[in-house]
């Protein structure tokens, strides 16, 4: 059951690695192209104070491919029900964490004060008056609150903030919040966790599973920051060249052929598994992906969402 539920990352890893090797990636060395812009070493020493779980992992195999067993270990430490959810704690989040931990204190233990939160647990924390957002990225396996022993929290917050890559918050002390959603930063006085601003799906965020892809790759899109489910998406994503973003250069069907004109996103899991295939005839370069919404339940909800830049790299057909 567990292996079946976690096959998505493994299939994506094998596909990306195989295409990269066929392309002679890394100047002919046969190593896969790195999937994220911010990577770090991929070596993490994690301990979760909530459940007492601990692990030392290397997210990359010796050949440069993603280590699925390491991600399963991370799920255990985070308390993430991977078999039920069908995926892992966000690989993007973990490589960001590796990148910043390597810069601040390579090799030191990372103490997790809050990892994955189920929606039910998140709601309980809010009802008890906790400093918890209604649309918390912890519920989407995109976030953690952590500290690194011997590292000043404000200094670490400043290091992350300077990259403009992600969400980073500092509430005082040595602990910071890191997430792989839209770039933003805050301190205790500006956190706005009790604010109604994220209501009405105003802050819905679209992300890709990786940053870098070969052409023809299967790409997974995920929506987070959702306050209310039951809205729809147009089951066709639009691809834009960042050098000329006025008109889309390609259309990519999402999901099975013959999907309805407006596909309803009924729950959190449905929002995390929107798949499309990148075209085979695009030049290498940087692109954006747009998803359009339909049947929005609120007028405040935006009509569309854009990913951050992705890169299509040169492959064997160049």
Buried (B, 14 or more C-beta within 10 A) or exposed (E): EEEEBBBBBBEBBBBBBEBBBEBBBBEEEBBBBBBBBBBBBBBBBBBBBBEEBBBEBBBBBEEBBBBBEBBBBBBBBBBBEBBEBBBBBBBBBBBBBBBBBBEBBEEEBBBBBBBBBBBEBBBEBBEEEEBBBBBBBBBBBBBBBBBBEEBEBBEBBBBBBEBEBBBBBBBEEBBBBBBBBBEBBBEEEEBEBEEEEBBBBBBBBBBBBBBBBBBBBBBBBBBBBBBBBEBBBBBBBBBBBEEEEEEBBBEBBBBEEEBEEBBBBEEBEBBBBBBBEBBEEBEEBBBBBBBBBBEBBEEEBBEEBBBBBBBBBBBEEE
